[in-house]
Amino acid sequence: MANVVVVGSQWGDEGKGKIVDWLSEQADVVVRFQGGHNAGHTLVIDGATYKLSLLPSGVVRGKLSVIGNGVVLDPHAFVEEVARLAAQGITVTPENLRIAENTALILPLHQELDAIRESSNVTTRIGTTKRGIGPAYEDKVGRRAIRVMDLADLPALRHKIDRLLVHHNALRRGLGLPEIDAATVYDGLASVAPKVLPYMDSVWSLLDQKRREGKRILFEGAQGALLDVDHGTYPFVTSSNTVAAQAAIGSGMGPSSVGYVLGICKAYTTRVGEGPFPTELQDETGRLIGERGREFGTVTGRPRRCGWFDAVLVRQTCRTSGIHGLALTKLDILDGFDEIKVCTGYKLDGREIDYLPASEHAQARVEPVYETVGGWHEPTARARSWADLPAQAIKYVRRIEELVGCPVALLSTSPEREDTILVQNPFEG
């Protein structure tokens, strides 16, 4: 049986929450391996909606869920999310959730710095959620982060806070901001420590044990491969690696433990925030897709930019993440269109190319080359088998497979978990 990694194959918001929930029924352990509470997953189960930002989707199903070392964790947001789920009848305890002891923490000073940068006219506006994700990763790489394990040794914590503030107070002086008092940081961490520490564990060891026992492990990615700090549309990316390889690094399991990679993509394309978007539709069609698809961010509520399916980008992310199969979501949003366009290539400065260049300026100049396919007027919503789909919708799915060079393993036709067409079970792939 293969362990399964789920990654977004576009710019995030592809519907990973539903697919992870659908797969978690077969899994024994669900692992978050990167990102923070900037990435929202929405689950719709028996008519009830659960919105998760930090916790793995497995907690809703009562599966053992793990926050890996590749995540940056806001301890206060964590406590709030646990309480919010409790109000919906979902109990989160150390019995069903563990946090890696070496997970870096997001502090209020990170959020403040993030917001200042985003509102500044001096730096490039990225379109972040202003939740401190980037500054927290900077401190991790800079070897000055406060980690979960530090909450268990409060006497030593003061020294680590001083080390952190040497950097941050220098930044703040340069920005004309008041310096941060070390005692304030210490008091905030000391107060939240008893609520976080019960969940702390040596996650790499726990996961290795589960692997040896033959347990099925589901790795849950956040955001999308096009937001990867190395392989995405830099600098309009997140601050972590979002490709499938990060599942190994962000959990401590090693690459041999990663089996089947499932890429999630919409039947069209969306993006939140700034940055290039070759197939963006700034017209009535784009607005209609956004309205039908309820394209608003789970975390921020910001409207998402919408456009036609970009086969060039998905083909590229299938390579950079080693995707074995795709889960195609929101096919039903395209019901009723007479014609649907698919981007099959780009033009850059008059020549045709079949990839997205790494250069920021080149990315901004590429023009989509479209192929037009026939639409369908019969509904695909809530279809649960190929026989329920209009013939033209099946042709559209098959054409996407041809263009991206990857088979569709799952097809989602509504937010409800049961409205899913299974072609290949990733756990048996």
C-alpha positions as CSV (number, residue, x, y, z in Angstrom):
1,M,0.0,0.0,0.0
2,A,1.3,3.4,-0.9
3,N,1.5,6.4,1.3
4,V,-0.1,9.3,-0.5
5,V,0.9,13.0,-0.9
6,V,-1.7,15.5,-1.8
7,V,-0.5,18.7,-3.4
8,G,-2.1,21.6,-5.2
9,S,-1.1,21.7,-8.8
10,Q,-2.1,25.3,-9.4
11,W,-1.9,28.4,-7.2
12,G,-3.8,26.8,-4.3
13,D,-7.5,26.8,-3.5
14,E,-8.0,23.7,-5.7
15,G,-10.3,21.9,-3.3
16,K,-7.6,19.9,-1.5
17,G,-9.7,19.9,1.7
18,K,-12.5,17.8,0.3
19,I,-10.1,15.3,-1.4
20,V,-8.0,14.9,1.7
21,D,-11.2,14.3,3.7
22,W,-12.3,11.8,1.1
23,L,-9.0,10.0,1.2
24,S,-8.6,10.2,5.0
25,E,-11.3,7.6,5.5
26,Q,-8.7,5.1,4.1
27,A,-5.8,6.6,6.0
28,D,-4.5,5.9,9.5
29,V,-2.5,9.1,9.9
30,V,-2.8,12.6,8.2
31,V,0.2,14.9,8.2
32,R,0.5,18.7,7.4
33,F,4.1,19.3,6.2
34,Q,4.4,23.0,5.3
35,G,2.8,26.4,5.5
36,G,0.9,27.8,8.4
37,H,-2.5,29.2,9.2
38,N,-2.5,31.2,5.9
39,A,-3.8,28.1,4.0
40,G,-7.5,27.4,4.4
41,H,-9.2,24.0,3.8
42,T,-13.0,23.8,3.7
43,L,-14.7,20.5,4.4
44,V,-18.4,19.9,3.8
45,I,-19.7,16.8,5.6
46,D,-23.3,15.9,5.8
47,G,-24.3,19.5,5.2
48,A,-21.9,20.9,7.9
49,T,-19.0,23.1,6.9
50,Y,-15.7,23.0,8.7
51,K,-13.0,25.6,7.9
52,L,-9.5,24.6,8.8
53,S,-6.5,26.8,8.6
54,L,-3.7,25.1,10.6
55,L,-5.0,21.7,11.7
56,P,-4.8,18.7,9.3
57,S,-8.1,17.7,7.8
58,G,-7.9,14.3,9.4
59,V,-9.0,15.7,12.8
60,V,-12.6,16.0,11.6
61,R,-12.6,12.3,10.9
62,G,-11.0,11.4,14.2
63,K,-7.8,10.2,12.5
64,L,-4.4,10.6,14.1
65,S,-3.3,14.0,12.7
66,V,0.2,15.4,12.8
67,I,1.6,18.9,12.3
68,G,5.1,18.4,11.0
69,N,8.3,20.3,11.4
70,G,7.9,22.0,8.0
71,V,5.0,23.9,9.3
72,V,5.2,27.3,11.1
73,L,2.8,27.4,14.0
74,D,1.0,30.3,15.6
75,P,0.3,29.0,19.1
76,H,-2.5,31.4,19.7
77,A,-4.2,30.6,16.3
78,F,-3.8,26.9,17.1
79,V,-5.6,27.3,20.5
80,E,-8.4,29.3,18.8
81,E,-8.9,26.8,16.0
82,V,-9.1,23.9,18.5
83,A,-11.8,25.8,20.4
84,R,-13.7,26.6,17.2
85,L,-13.8,23.0,16.2
86,A,-14.9,22.0,19.7
87,A,-17.9,24.3,19.3
88,Q,-18.8,22.3,16.2
89,G,-18.5,19.0,18.1
90,I,-15.0,18.0,17.0
91,T,-12.8,17.1,19.9
92,V,-9.0,17.7,19.4
93,T,-6.8,16.1,22.0
94,P,-3.2,14.8,22.2
95,E,-4.7,11.4,21.5
96,N,-5.6,12.5,17.9
97,L,-3.2,15.4,17.2
98,R,0.6,15.7,17.6
99,I,2.9,18.6,16.9
100,A,6.6,18.2,16.0
101,E,8.8,19.4,18.8
102,N,11.0,21.2,16.3
103,T,8.2,23.2,14.7
104,A,9.0,26.9,14.5
105,L,6.6,29.4,16.0
106,I,4.9,32.4,14.6
107,L,4.9,35.3,17.1
108,P,2.9,38.6,17.1
109,L,6.1,40.4,16.0
110,H,6.1,38.3,12.8
111,Q,2.5,39.3,12.0
112,E,3.3,42.9,12.5
113,L,6.3,42.9,10.3
114,D,4.4,41.0,7.6
115,A,1.6,43.6,7.6
116,I,4.1,46.5,7.6
117,R,5.8,45.1,4.5
118,E,2.6,44.5,2.6
119,S,1.4,48.0,3.2
120,S,4.7,49.6,2.3
121,N,5.2,51.4,-1.0
122,V,8.9,50.6,-0.9
123,T,8.8,46.8,-1.2
124,T,7.1,44.6,-3.8
125,R,3.5,43.8,-2.7
126,I,3.1,40.1,-2.8
127,G,-0.4,39.8,-1.6
128,T,0.3,37.8,1.6
129,T,-2.3,37.0,4.3
130,K,-0.4,39.2,6.7
131,R,-0.3,36.3,9.2
132,G,3.5,36.3,9.8
133,I,4.3,33.2,7.7
134,G,7.2,34.7,5.7
135,P,9.0,36.4,8.6
136,A,8.6,33.2,10.7
137,Y,10.3,31.2,8.0
138,E,13.0,33.9,7.7
139,D,13.8,33.4,11.4
140,K,13.9,29.7,11.0
141,V,16.4,29.8,8.2
142,G,18.3,32.5,10.1
143,R,18.7,30.1,13.0
144,R,17.0,32.3,15.6
145,A,13.4,30.9,15.6
146,I,11.6,30.0,18.8
147,R,10.4,26.4,18.4
148,V,7.7,24.3,20.2
149,M,10.3,22.5,22.3
150,D,11.5,25.9,23.7
151,L,8.2,26.3,25.5
152,A,9.1,23.3,27.7
153,D,12.3,25.1,29.0
154,L,11.1,28.5,30.2
155,P,14.4,29.5,31.9
156,A,16.3,29.0,28.7
157,L,13.6,30.7,26.7
158,R,14.5,34.2,27.8
159,H,18.0,33.9,26.2
160,K,16.4,32.7,22.9
161,I,14.0,35.6,22.9
162,D,16.9,38.0,23.4
163,R,18.8,36.4,20.5
164,L,15.6,36.8,18.3
165,L,15.1,40.5,19.3
166,V,18.7,41.5,18.4
167,H,17.6,41.0,14.8
168,H,14.0,42.2,15.0
169,N,14.7,45.3,17.1
170,A,17.4,46.3,14.6
171,L,14.8,46.0,11.8
172,R,12.3,48.0,13.8
173,R,14.7,50.8,14.4
174,G,15.4,51.0,10.7
175,L,11.6,51.2,10.1
176,G,11.1,53.9,12.7
177,L,9.1,51.5,15.0
178,P,9.4,51.1,18.7
179,E,11.5,48.2,19.9
180,I,9.8,45.1,21.3
181,D,10.2,44.4,25.0
182,A,11.5,40.9,25.7
183,A,9.3,40.5,28.8
184,T,6.2,40.9,26.6
185,V,7.2,38.2,24.3
186,Y,8.1,35.9,27.2
187,D,4.8,36.5,28.9
188,G,2.8,35.7,25.8
189,L,4.7,32.4,25.2
190,A,4.6,31.4,28.8
191,S,0.9,31.8,29.0
192,V,0.2,29.7,25.9
193,A,2.8,27.0,26.6
194,P,0.5,24.8,28.8
195,K,-2.1,24.7,26.0
196,V,0.4,23.6,23.3
197,L,2.9,21.4,25.1
198,P,0.6,18.4,25.7
199,Y,0.5,17.9,21.9
200,M,4.3,18.0,21.4
201,D,6.0,14.8,20.1
202,S,9.0,13.5,18.2
203,V,7.0,13.4,15.0
204,W,9.8,11.8,12.9
205,S,9.9,8.9,15.3
206,L,6.2,8.6,15.6
207,L,5.7,8.5,11.8
208,D,8.5,6.0,11.4
209,Q,6.8,3.7,13.9
210,K,3.5,4.0,12.0
211,R,5.2,3.3,8.7
212,R,6.9,0.1,10.2
213,E,3.5,-1.0,11.5
214,G,2.1,-0.8,7.9
215,K,-0.2,2.2,8.6
216,R,-1.4,4.3,5.7
217,I,-0.1,7.8,5.9
218,L,-1.7,10.7,4.0
219,F,0.5,13.9,3.6
220,E,-1.7,17.0,3.2
221,G,-0.1,19.9,1.3
222,A,-1.2,23.5,1.7
223,Q,-1.5,26.1,-1.1
224,G,-0.2,25.0,-4.5
225,A,3.0,24.1,-6.4
226,L,2.9,27.4,-8.3
227,L,3.4,29.2,-5.0
228,D,6.6,27.1,-4.2
229,V,9.4,29.4,-3.1
230,D,11.8,27.7,-5.6
231,H,9.5,26.5,-8.4
232,G,6.6,29.0,-8.3
233,T,6.0,32.4,-9.8
234,Y,8.8,34.1,-7.7
235,P,8.6,36.5,-5.9
236,F,4.8,36.2,-5.9
237,V,5.0,33.0,-3.9
238,T,4.7,31.7,-0.4
239,S,7.8,31.3,1.9
240,S,7.9,27.5,1.9
241,N,8.3,24.6,-0.5
242,T,4.9,23.4,-1.6
243,V,5.9,20.7,-4.0
244,A,5.5,17.0,-3.1
245,A,9.2,16.5,-2.1
246,Q,8.6,18.8,0.9
247,A,6.4,16.0,2.4
248,A,9.5,14.1,3.3
249,I,11.5,17.1,4.6
250,G,8.6,18.6,6.5
251,S,7.7,15.4,8.3
252,G,11.2,13.9,8.9
253,M,10.2,10.6,7.1
254,G,12.6,10.6,4.2
255,P,11.9,10.4,0.5
256,S,11.5,6.6,0.4
257,S,8.4,6.9,2.5
258,V,6.6,8.9,-0.1
259,G,4.5,6.8,-2.5
260,Y,1.7,8.1,-4.7
261,V,1.5,11.8,-5.5
262,L,-2.0,13.2,-6.1
263,G,-2.2,16.6,-7.7
264,I,-5.4,18.6,-7.2
265,C,-6.5,21.0,-9.9
266,K,-9.7,22.9,-10.8
267,A,-11.3,22.5,-14.2
268,Y,-10.4,26.2,-14.6
269,T,-7.7,28.3,-12.9
270,T,-7.8,30.7,-10.0
271,R,-5.3,32.8,-8.1
272,V,-5.4,35.0,-4.9
273,G,-3.0,37.9,-4.5
274,E,-0.5,39.5,-6.8
275,G,1.6,38.0,-9.6
276,P,1.4,36.7,-13.2
277,F,-1.7,34.8,-14.4
278,P,-1.6,34.2,-18.1
279,T,-5.2,33.0,-18.6
280,E,-6.9,35.5,-16.3
281,L,-10.3,36.6,-17.5
282,Q,-11.0,40.2,-16.6
283,D,-14.5,40.1,-18.2
284,E,-18.0,38.9,-17.7
285,T,-16.9,35.2,-18.2
286,G,-14.3,35.5,-15.4
287,R,-16.9,37.1,-13.1
288,L,-19.4,34.4,-13.9
289,I,-16.9,31.6,-13.1
290,G,-16.1,33.4,-9.8
291,E,-19.7,33.7,-8.8
292,R,-20.6,30.1,-9.7
293,G,-17.5,28.7,-8.0
294,R,-17.9,30.9,-4.9
295,E,-14.3,31.9,-5.4
296,F,-13.4,33.7,-2.1
297,G,-10.5,32.8,0.1
298,T,-11.2,30.6,3.1
299,V,-8.8,32.5,5.3
300,T,-9.0,36.1,4.0
301,G,-12.3,36.2,2.2
302,R,-10.6,37.9,-0.7
303,P,-12.1,37.3,-4.2
304,R,-10.0,35.0,-6.3
305,R,-8.9,35.9,-9.8
306,C,-10.4,33.5,-12.4
307,G,-9.4,32.2,-15.8
308,W,-9.4,29.3,-18.2
309,F,-7.6,26.0,-17.5
310,D,-3.8,26.4,-18.1
311,A,-2.4,23.1,-19.3
312,V,1.1,24.5,-19.5
313,L,1.2,25.2,-15.8
314,V,-0.3,22.0,-14.7
315,R,1.9,20.0,-17.0
316,Q,4.9,21.8,-15.4
317,T,3.8,21.2,-11.8
318,C,3.1,17.5,-12.6
319,R,6.9,17.3,-13.4
320,T,8.2,19.4,-10.4
321,S,6.0,17.4,-8.0
322,G,6.3,14.0,-9.6
323,I,2.5,13.8,-9.8
324,H,1.1,10.3,-10.6
325,G,-2.5,11.3,-11.0
326,L,-4.8,14.3,-10.8
327,A,-8.0,15.0,-8.9
328,L,-10.0,17.4,-11.1
329,T,-12.4,19.5,-9.1
330,K,-15.3,21.9,-9.9
331,L,-16.1,20.5,-13.3
332,D,-19.7,21.5,-12.6
333,I,-18.8,25.2,-12.6
334,L,-18.3,25.0,-16.4
335,D,-21.8,23.6,-17.0
336,G,-23.7,25.6,-19.5
337,F,-20.9,27.2,-21.4
338,D,-21.2,26.9,-25.2
339,E,-17.4,27.0,-25.6
340,I,-14.5,26.5,-23.2
341,K,-11.0,27.5,-23.8
342,V,-7.8,25.7,-22.7
343,C,-4.4,27.2,-22.7
344,T,-2.0,24.8,-24.6
345,G,1.1,27.0,-24.9
346,Y,2.5,30.5,-24.6
347,K,3.9,33.2,-26.9
348,L,6.8,35.1,-25.5
349,D,8.2,38.0,-27.5
350,G,6.7,36.5,-30.7
351,R,8.0,32.9,-30.2
352,E,6.0,30.0,-29.0
353,I,7.1,28.2,-25.8
354,D,5.6,25.2,-23.9
355,Y,6.7,26.2,-20.3
356,L,6.4,29.0,-17.8
357,P,9.8,30.8,-17.7
358,A,11.4,31.4,-14.3
359,S,12.0,35.1,-14.9
360,E,9.5,37.4,-13.2
361,H,9.5,39.8,-16.2
362,A,9.2,37.0,-18.7
363,Q,6.3,35.6,-16.8
364,A,4.5,38.9,-17.0
365,R,4.9,39.0,-20.8
366,V,3.7,35.6,-21.8
367,E,0.5,35.4,-23.8
368,P,-1.7,32.3,-23.7
369,V,-2.3,30.2,-26.9
370,Y,-5.8,28.8,-26.7
371,E,-7.6,25.8,-28.0
372,T,-11.4,26.0,-28.0
373,V,-13.4,22.9,-27.1
374,G,-17.2,22.4,-27.1
375,G,-19.1,23.0,-23.9
376,W,-22.1,21.1,-22.5
377,H,-25.5,22.0,-21.2
378,E,-26.4,18.9,-19.3
379,P,-25.5,19.1,-15.5
380,T,-22.4,17.4,-14.2
381,A,-23.1,18.5,-10.6
382,R,-23.3,15.6,-8.1
383,A,-22.3,13.0,-10.8
384,R,-20.8,9.9,-9.2
385,S,-19.9,7.9,-12.2
386,W,-18.7,8.4,-15.8
387,A,-22.1,7.4,-17.0
388,D,-23.6,10.4,-15.2
389,L,-21.5,12.9,-17.2
390,P,-22.3,14.5,-20.6
391,A,-20.2,13.1,-23.4
392,Q,-18.7,16.5,-24.1
393,A,-17.6,16.9,-20.4
394,I,-15.8,13.5,-20.7
395,K,-14.1,14.8,-23.8
396,Y,-13.0,17.9,-21.9
397,V,-11.5,15.7,-19.1
398,R,-9.7,13.4,-21.6
399,R,-8.3,16.4,-23.4
400,I,-6.9,17.8,-20.2
401,E,-5.2,14.4,-19.6
402,E,-3.6,14.5,-23.0
403,L,-2.4,18.1,-22.6
404,V,-0.8,17.7,-19.2
405,G,0.4,14.1,-19.7
406,C,-1.1,12.8,-16.5
407,P,-4.3,10.7,-15.9
408,V,-7.3,11.9,-13.9
409,A,-7.5,9.6,-10.8
410,L,-10.5,11.4,-9.2
411,L,-13.2,13.7,-10.4
412,S,-15.1,16.0,-8.0
413,T,-18.5,17.3,-9.0
414,S,-19.6,19.2,-5.8
415,P,-18.2,20.1,-2.4
416,E,-19.9,17.1,-0.9
417,R,-17.4,14.2,-0.3
418,E,-19.7,11.6,-1.9
419,D,-20.0,13.4,-5.1
420,T,-16.7,12.0,-6.4
421,I,-15.9,9.7,-9.3
422,L,-13.0,7.3,-8.5
423,V,-10.9,6.2,-11.4
424,Q,-7.8,5.1,-9.5
425,N,-7.5,4.7,-5.8
426,P,-4.2,6.5,-4.8
427,F,-3.7,4.2,-1.8
428,E,-3.7,1.3,-4.2
429,G,-1.7,3.0,-6.9
